[in-house]
Amino acid sequence: VLWTNREGWPVGVMHRYVWHDGRFWVTCMGQRKRVPALRVRPQSAVVVSSEGTWLGGDITTTAKTLATVHDDDAETKAWFYPMLAQRLRAGDAAANAEFIRRLDTPGRVIIELDPVQWITYDGTALEANLRGMAHHPRLAKRSRNRTMPPEGWAMDYL
């Protein structure tokens, strides 16, 4: 998540997020500097990288976003906390419950980031072009973090 400080400098931190209803959703404590900054200047961005996924490295998507900060919103907490827990603690009901309990603390906010423009970069397309190869969706660069593609999906590595 990226935002600007009052001097106009861009600032960003990594966040775990949930993609829901066409928006990115993140959470943090309300005293974090990004919270008052996003309240005053909602123009923001989210950058998602393929690094660490079965797609391999060197693919990114950037969304220019408008942020809305939700304070103590029970309706949003009711779906967001379980979705984030499932994403980060998949398959472990006890870990999910404990994660949700720890999230639901006084002062925590949920930030909704609504995309208004998308910018993409596919380094595999550039690399294929430089090598005189045809680009196709199964072409990938090896990632430092090895994960497996979905069953039946074989990748061709550069």
C-alpha positions as CSV (number, residue, x, y, z in Angstrom):
1,V,0.0,0.0,0.0
2,L,1.4,3.4,-1.0
3,W,0.3,6.9,0.0
4,T,1.8,10.3,0.3
5,N,3.0,12.2,3.4
6,R,2.2,15.9,4.0
7,E,5.3,16.9,2.2
8,G,4.1,15.0,-0.9
9,W,6.6,12.2,-0.7
10,P,5.3,8.7,-1.7
11,V,5.6,6.1,1.1
12,G,4.7,2.5,1.2
13,V,4.6,-0.7,3.3
14,M,3.9,-4.3,2.5
15,H,0.5,-5.6,3.6
16,R,-1.4,-8.8,3.5
17,Y,-4.6,-8.1,1.7
18,V,-8.0,-9.5,0.8
19,W,-9.5,-9.0,-2.7
20,H,-13.2,-8.7,-2.2
21,D,-16.0,-7.0,-4.1
22,G,-13.5,-5.5,-6.6
23,R,-11.4,-3.8,-4.0
24,F,-8.3,-4.4,-1.9
25,W,-8.8,-4.6,1.9
26,V,-6.1,-4.3,4.5
27,T,-5.9,-3.7,8.3
28,C,-3.6,-1.9,10.7
29,M,-3.7,0.0,13.9
30,G,-5.2,3.5,13.6
31,Q,-2.2,5.3,15.0
32,R,0.0,4.2,12.0
33,K,1.0,7.2,10.0
34,R,-0.7,5.9,6.9
35,V,-4.1,6.1,8.5
36,P,-4.4,9.9,9.0
37,A,-2.5,10.4,5.7
38,L,-5.1,8.3,3.8
39,R,-8.0,10.1,5.5
40,V,-6.7,13.4,4.2
41,R,-5.2,12.2,0.9
42,P,-7.1,9.1,-0.2
43,Q,-5.1,8.9,-3.5
44,S,-3.1,5.8,-3.0
45,A,-1.8,2.7,-4.8
46,V,-1.4,-1.0,-4.3
47,V,1.4,-3.0,-6.0
48,V,1.0,-6.8,-6.3
49,S,4.0,-8.9,-7.3
50,S,4.2,-12.4,-8.7
51,E,7.4,-13.1,-6.7
52,G,6.9,-16.1,-4.5
53,T,4.0,-17.5,-6.6
54,W,3.8,-20.2,-9.2
55,L,3.8,-17.5,-11.9
56,G,7.5,-16.9,-11.1
57,G,9.1,-13.5,-10.7
58,D,9.0,-10.3,-12.7
59,I,5.2,-9.7,-13.1
60,T,3.5,-6.9,-11.3
61,T,0.2,-5.2,-11.3
62,T,-0.3,-1.7,-9.8
63,A,-3.7,-0.3,-9.0
64,K,-4.1,3.4,-8.5
65,T,-6.7,3.5,-5.7
66,L,-8.9,5.7,-3.6
67,A,-8.8,4.8,0.1
68,T,-11.6,4.7,2.7
69,V,-10.7,4.1,6.3
70,H,-13.3,2.1,8.3
71,D,-13.3,2.7,12.0
72,D,-14.8,0.0,14.3
73,D,-17.2,-1.1,11.5
74,A,-18.8,-4.4,12.8
75,E,-20.3,-5.3,9.5
76,T,-16.9,-5.1,7.7
77,K,-15.1,-6.9,10.5
78,A,-17.6,-9.7,10.3
79,W,-16.5,-10.7,6.8
80,F,-13.0,-9.2,6.5
81,Y,-11.4,-10.8,9.6
82,P,-12.4,-14.4,8.6
83,M,-11.4,-13.9,5.0
84,L,-8.0,-12.6,6.0
85,A,-7.5,-15.4,8.5
86,Q,-8.4,-18.0,5.9
87,R,-6.0,-16.5,3.5
88,L,-3.1,-16.5,6.0
89,R,-4.0,-19.5,8.1
90,A,-5.7,-21.8,5.6
91,G,-6.9,-25.1,6.8
92,D,-6.4,-24.5,10.5
93,A,-9.7,-23.6,12.3
94,A,-8.0,-23.1,15.7
95,A,-5.3,-20.8,14.2
96,N,-8.0,-18.9,12.3
97,A,-10.0,-18.3,15.5
98,E,-7.0,-17.1,17.4
99,F,-5.9,-14.8,14.5
100,I,-9.3,-13.2,14.4
101,R,-9.3,-12.8,18.2
102,R,-6.0,-11.0,18.0
103,L,-7.1,-8.8,15.1
104,D,-10.3,-7.6,16.8
105,T,-8.6,-5.0,19.1
106,P,-9.5,-1.4,20.0
107,G,-8.0,1.1,17.6
108,R,-7.7,-1.2,14.6
109,V,-9.0,0.1,11.3
110,I,-9.8,-1.6,8.0
111,I,-8.7,0.2,4.9
112,E,-10.7,-0.2,1.6
113,L,-8.7,0.5,-1.5
114,D,-10.9,1.0,-4.6
115,P,-9.0,0.7,-7.9
116,V,-9.5,3.5,-10.4
117,Q,-6.7,2.6,-12.8
118,W,-4.5,-0.5,-13.5
119,I,-0.9,-0.5,-14.6
120,T,0.7,-3.9,-15.5
121,Y,4.2,-5.1,-16.2
122,D,5.1,-8.5,-17.5
123,G,8.9,-9.0,-17.5
124,T,8.4,-12.4,-19.1
125,A,7.1,-10.8,-22.2
126,L,10.1,-8.5,-22.4
127,E,12.5,-11.4,-21.7
128,A,10.9,-13.5,-24.4
129,N,11.1,-10.7,-26.9
130,L,14.8,-10.1,-26.1
131,R,15.4,-13.8,-26.6
132,G,13.5,-13.9,-29.9
133,M,10.9,-16.3,-28.4
134,A,7.1,-16.2,-28.7
135,H,5.5,-15.1,-25.4
136,H,2.6,-17.2,-24.0
137,P,0.7,-17.3,-20.6
138,R,2.7,-20.3,-19.3
139,L,6.0,-18.6,-19.7
140,A,7.6,-17.7,-16.3
141,K,10.8,-16.7,-14.7
142,R,11.9,-18.9,-11.8
143,S,11.1,-17.5,-8.4
144,R,13.2,-17.6,-5.2
145,N,10.1,-19.1,-3.4
146,R,9.0,-22.2,-5.1
147,T,5.3,-22.8,-5.3
148,M,3.5,-25.1,-7.6
149,P,1.0,-24.1,-10.3
150,P,-2.5,-25.4,-10.1
151,E,-2.9,-29.1,-11.0
152,G,-2.7,-29.6,-14.8
153,W,-1.0,-26.3,-15.4
154,A,2.6,-26.7,-16.6
155,M,4.9,-23.8,-16.8
156,D,7.8,-23.1,-19.3
157,Y,10.6,-21.4,-17.5
158,L,13.0,-18.8,-19.1
